[in-house]
């Protein structure tokens, strides 16, 4: 049985006034979670902006075909 099903079963056993309290608490938790998620996104954006600051003035490197070499070495896997 999943958690949501357990919550529903317990909630159905309660009187309506307590079900309303549960609903209020769930709405509170949803709002709190959304706010935390939004704050995390803000910090991520700010962090990215600070990291990238000044990079727009740097020259873009130009690579040639010879710059794009990939070397593979054979390796043995120990038994």
HELIX and SHEET records of a PDB file:
HELIX    1   1 UNK A    3  UNK A   13  1                                  11    
HELIX    2   2 UNK A   16  UNK A   52  1                                  37    
HELIX    3   3 UNK A   55  UNK A   57  5                                   3    
HELIX    4   4 UNK A   65  UNK A   67  5                                   3    
END                                                                             
